[in-house]
Amino acid sequence: MIEVRPGRLAVVSPGRLPEPVTVKTLREAQAARNPAVLRVLRALNLAEDAGRGIDVIEDEMADAMLSAPEFEETGDFVTVVLPVRGPVSPEERAWLLELQSQGALEPVDRALLVHASRGVVLTNGLARELTGLDSTEARRALQRLRLRGLLEQRGARGGASYRLADFAPPSRGRLMTPVAMERLILDHAAESPLSNADVRALTGLDRNAARAMRKRLVKEGRLVQGGSRRGTRYARGTRQ
């Protein structure tokens, strides 16, 4: 059964995962349910190589800057949910694809450019936090984008900071609006409670701006705050 909704596509398939495959080992483990059928499909070029299906799904969605697929085994059924959304808005995705057509962008380049396009001033430390790179790799990524004319550098050495270059967008008019940011937060909060860091990562806002948006959504009843201090989380409220 295929279920199509505005924010996702779900495929529900009868039958449990074949041993030794589990939801947690989908990418590593593999087992053909019917090897004879698989051989015929591969001969007709209608199937991926054995064990490649999950890899292709996850890699293609990550490359398209969409949220990761979700897998669930319930009773005698396996469900795959493909979210038709992600932390990057459709407008930002179109802009990045436009830049990609002008020259290759690394995945970390795209992450840095999205935050810069939202007005975030990048530093080596923030680049490490956003990408998980070490100091040397983060510096290379920032310099790579500077040399392409996509980022402007101010200062030097430890005091260097980077902003989106005036040349880079036509994207200025296509950035996420506050309403789009709110919708992105609420959509993710509906799936699982968000931390303060999650809100900043989704929107690219700094601490003060993210805090102001969270407080307003809580006051309006669209988010519900739970926990305290570092354990604070925000779930989807009943009022929308």
C-alpha positions in Angstrom: 0.0 0.0 0.0 1.3 3.5 -1.0 0.1 6.5 1.0 0.8 9.9 -0.4 0.5 13.0 1.8 1.8 16.6 1.3 4.7 16.0 3.7 5.6 12.4 3.1 5.2 9.2 1.1 4.7 5.9 3.0 5.0 2.4 1.6 3.5 -0.4 3.7 4.6 -3.9 2.6 3.3 -7.2 4.0 5.8 -9.6 5.5 8.5 -9.2 8.1 12.1 -8.4 7.3 14.0 -11.6 6.3 16.5 -12.8 8.8 19.1 -11.7 9.8 18.0 -8.2 8.7 16.5 -5.9 11.3 15.4 -2.2 11.2 18.7 -1.3 12.9 20.9 -3.3 10.5 19.1 -2.5 7.2 22.2 -0.8 5.7 24.7 -3.4 6.8 22.8 -6.7 6.6 21.2 -8.2 3.5 19.0 -11.2 2.6 17.1 -11.8 -0.6 13.5 -13.0 0.1 13.4 -14.7 -3.3 16.8 -15.1 -5.0 15.2 -16.4 -8.2 13.0 -13.4 -8.6 16.0 -11.1 -7.8 18.1 -12.8 -10.5 15.4 -12.2 -13.1 14.9 -8.6 -12.1 18.7 -7.9 -12.2 18.9 -9.6 -15.6 16.3 -7.1 -16.9 18.0 -4.2 -15.2 14.9 -3.6 -13.0 16.7 -4.1 -9.6 19.7 -2.7 -7.8 22.6 -5.0 -6.9 21.8 -7.1 -3.9 21.9 -5.1 -0.7 22.1 -1.7 -2.4 18.5 -0.7 -2.2 18.6 0.9 1.3 22.0 2.6 0.5 20.5 4.2 -2.6 17.4 5.4 -0.8 19.4 7.0 2.1 22.2 8.4 -0.1 19.8 9.9 -2.7 17.6 11.5 0.0 20.7 12.9 1.8 22.0 14.3 -1.5 18.6 15.9 -2.2 18.9 17.5 1.3 15.7 15.8 2.5 15.2 14.2 5.9 16.3 10.6 6.3 13.8 7.8 5.5 12.2 6.1 8.4 11.8 2.3 8.6 9.4 0.5 11.0 8.5 -3.2 11.4 5.1 -3.6 13.0 3.5 -7.0 13.3 3.6 -8.6 9.9 4.3 -5.4 8.0 7.2 -3.2 7.1 6.7 0.5 6.6 9.0 2.9 4.9 8.3 6.6 5.3 10.0 9.0 2.8 9.7 12.6 4.1 9.1 15.1 1.4 10.8 17.9 3.4 14.0 18.6 5.2 15.9 21.3 7.1 16.5 23.1 3.8 13.5 24.9 2.3 12.5 24.2 -1.4 13.7 27.7 -2.3 17.1 27.1 -0.7 17.4 23.8 -2.3 16.7 25.3 -5.7 19.4 28.0 -5.1 21.9 25.3 -4.1 21.2 23.3 -7.2 21.7 26.4 -9.2 25.1 27.0 -7.6 25.9 23.3 -8.0 25.3 23.6 -11.8 28.0 26.3 -11.8 30.6 24.1 -10.1 30.6 21.1 -7.7 29.7 21.7 -4.1 30.7 19.4 -1.3 27.9 18.4 1.2 29.6 20.5 3.9 29.7 23.5 1.5 26.0 23.3 1.1 25.4 23.3 4.9 27.6 26.3 5.3 26.0 28.2 2.5 22.5 27.6 3.8 23.4 29.1 7.2 25.3 32.0 5.6 22.3 32.7 3.4 20.1 33.0 6.5 22.3 35.7 7.8 24.6 33.6 10.0 28.1 35.0 10.4 30.4 31.9 10.1 33.6 31.3 12.0 35.9 28.3 12.1 34.4 27.3 15.4 30.8 27.5 14.1 31.7 25.7 10.9 33.1 22.8 13.0 29.9 22.8 15.1 27.6 22.8 12.0 29.6 20.2 10.0 31.5 18.0 12.4 34.7 18.8 10.6 38.0 19.3 12.5 39.6 22.8 12.5 41.8 22.3 9.4 39.0 20.8 7.3 36.5 23.6 8.4 39.1 26.2 7.4 39.6 24.6 4.0 35.8 24.5 3.4 35.4 28.2 4.3 38.4 29.1 2.1 37.1 27.0 -0.7 33.8 28.9 -0.7 35.7 32.2 -0.4 37.8 31.4 -3.4 34.6 30.6 -5.4 33.3 34.1 -4.5 30.4 32.7 -2.4 31.7 33.9 1.0 33.3 37.1 2.0 36.0 37.0 4.6 36.5 39.7 7.3 39.4 39.6 9.6 42.2 37.1 9.6 43.5 34.1 11.5 41.6 33.4 14.7 39.4 36.5 14.2 38.3 35.6 10.7 34.6 35.6 10.0 32.6 34.8 6.8 29.4 36.2 5.3 27.5 35.4 2.2 29.0 37.4 -0.7 26.8 39.9 -2.5 27.5 37.9 -5.7 26.1 34.7 -4.3 22.3 35.0 -4.4 19.7 35.6 -6.5 18.8 33.7 -3.3 18.3 36.8 -1.2 14.7 37.0 -2.3 14.2 33.2 -1.8 15.3 32.7 1.8 12.9 31.2 4.3 10.5 33.7 5.7 9.7 33.8 9.5 6.4 32.0 8.7 8.3 29.2 6.8 10.7 28.9 9.7 7.8 28.5 12.1 6.2 25.8 9.9 9.6 24.0 9.7 9.9 24.0 13.5 6.3 22.9 14.1 6.6 20.1 11.5 9.7 18.7 13.2 8.2 19.1 16.7 5.2 17.1 15.6 7.5 14.1 15.1 9.8 14.4 18.1 10.5 17.1 20.7 13.1 19.6 19.7 16.0 21.0 21.8 17.2 24.6 21.6 20.1 23.4 19.4 17.7 21.6 17.1 15.7 24.9 16.6 18.9 26.8 15.8 20.1 24.1 13.4 16.8 24.0 11.5 16.5 27.7 11.1 20.0 29.1 11.1 19.0 31.7 13.7 21.4 32.8 16.4 20.6 32.1 20.1 18.7 35.2 20.7 16.5 35.1 17.6 15.8 31.4 18.1 14.9 32.0 21.7 12.5 34.8 20.7 10.8 32.6 18.1 10.5 29.6 20.6 9.0 31.9 23.3 6.4 33.3 20.9 5.4 29.9 19.7 5.0 28.6 23.3 3.0 31.7 24.2 0.7 31.1 21.3 0.2 27.5 22.3 1.8 26.2 19.1 4.7 24.7 21.0 4.7 23.1 24.5 7.8 23.4 26.6 8.9 20.5 28.8 12.0 20.0 31.0 14.4 22.6 32.1 17.9 23.9 31.4 19.8 21.6 29.0 17.0 19.1 29.1 14.4 21.6 27.8 12.4 20.2 24.8 9.6 21.7 22.7 6.8 19.5 21.4 4.0 20.4 19.0 1.1 22.2 20.7 -2.6 21.7 20.1 -3.1 25.2 18.7 -2.0 25.7 15.1 
